[in-house]
Amino acid sequence: MSEFNKTMTDGKFNDYHAVTKPQIKYTRDLLKGKLITEENDISKVNAEIGKNDANQKPVQNTWNAHNSRAASYNSKADWAAGKAKRSWFARSYYKRIRENNRRAASSEYGKRDAQTPILNKYKGIDTTLQGELKTEEKQKQEVDDKTTVNTRADATLVKQKDFYDNREEECKRNEQRIKDYESNLTKLKQELDELRKNLDDCNRTYHTKCSKESRDKLLQKVKDRENEMNFLESKQDEYLNVCNNGPINCSELFKIHQNAIQLHKQNEEHKQHLDEKHKICVDPYRNNCKEKYGELKTSELKTKTQAKILKESFIESMESYAQHDVIISNHNKNKVNLPQMQEQVKEFGNGKLNTSGSQRKKYDETILTNILLTALASSLLYYTFIEL
C-alpha cells in the first residue's frame, strides 16, 4: 500500500489535488494513445514479417529441393566410384554412371546457387523486420510501465482525498473516544478507591478477630517457608559451583551403559539362535528325527497301499468262496450219483445191452468221465487257491 503525505492542511491538499488530478488524467490519455500507436506498429511489422515469410517459403523450398537432389546424385556417384574400384570388368560402366551423376549434381547445385541471392534477400528483410519488432515491443513495454506508475499514482490520490475528506469526522470520532476513555478511567478510579477502602476494613477486621497465637503460627509458617526457599537456593548454588568447577566425568557410567548395550545385543543374538533351534527342533522335516520321520511316512504309505491291496484281495476271495460253495454242492451231488453211474457202467461191460445200447454205453462213459474230471479239477482248484 502506497503511503502519502498526511500533514497538509485541507486548503493545501485541495490545491494539490486540483493540479495533480488533471495531470494524471492527461498522462493516462496520452499513454493510452501511445499504447494504441505501438500496438498498431507491432501489427504492421507482424504483417510485413508474414508477407516476407510467404515470399521466402517457396524460394526456400526450391533451394532445399535442388540441394537434396544434388546430394542424392553425389551419393549415387560415390557408390558407382566404389563399384568401379572393386569390379575390373564393369569399371567403364560404373565410371559412366559416376560421371552422369556428377554432372547431374553440378547442374542441381547451379540451380540452387541461382536461388541463393533471392533467398538471402528475404532473410535480410526478415532480420530487419525482427529488429523492428523487438524495438516496437520494447517501446510498448515502456508505455505499459508508465501506465502502471500513473495508475498507482491515481489510486494513491484517491486514497489521499478520502483521508482529507474524512479527517474532520475522524478527529471527532477520536475526540469522542478520548472522552469515553476518560469516563471509563473515572469509573475505574472510583472502583479502585472502593477496593482500597474494603482492604483497609479487612485488615482492621483481621487484626481484631485473629488472636496473637494464630498470627504467631502464621508468621512461623511464613518463616519456615523462607527457610526452605533459602535451603533450596543454597543447594542450587552448590550444584552450580560443582558444575562450574569442572566438567562432570561420566565416562564410568557411559562405559557401564555401553557394556549393558553389548550384553543386551549378545543376549538378543543368543535368543534368536535359540528361537531358530527351537523352530528346527519342532519341525519334523528339519530336526534330528527327520530321517526316521521320513521312514515313518514311507512305511505309512506302504501300509496303506498293502491294506488297499489286501482289501481288494479279500473281496476277490469272498467272491471265490461263493463259487466254492457252488463247486462243493456239485461235487456232493456227483458223489451221490457216482454208485449208480458205476453200476450202469458194469452193466455195459457185461453185455446186457444190445448194439445200440453199446453205443449209448460208450457215449455215457464219455459223459461220466468228463463229469468226474470236472469235479476233480474243481476240487483241485479250490484246494489250490483257497486252502493254500
ABEGO torsion letter per residue (X at the ends): XBBBBAABBAAAAAAAAAAAAAAAAAAAAAAAAAAAAAAAAAAAAAAAAAAAAAAAAAAAAAAAAAAAAAAAAAAAAAAAAAAAAABAAAAAAAAAAAAAAAAAAAAAAAAAAAAAAAAAAAAAAAAAAAAAAAAAAAAAAAAAAAAAAAAAAAAAAAAAAAAAAAAAAAAAAAAAAAAAAAAAAAAAAAAAAAAAAAAAAAAAAAAAABBAAAAAAAAAAAAAAAAAAAAAAAAAAAAAAAAAAEBBBAAAAAAAAAAAAAAAAAAAAAAAAAAAAAAAAABAAABAAAAAAAAAAAAAAAAAAAAAAAAAAAAAAAAAAAAAAAAAAAAAAAAAAAAAAAAAAAAAAAGABBAAAAAAAAAAAAAAAAAAAAAAAAAAAAAAAAAX
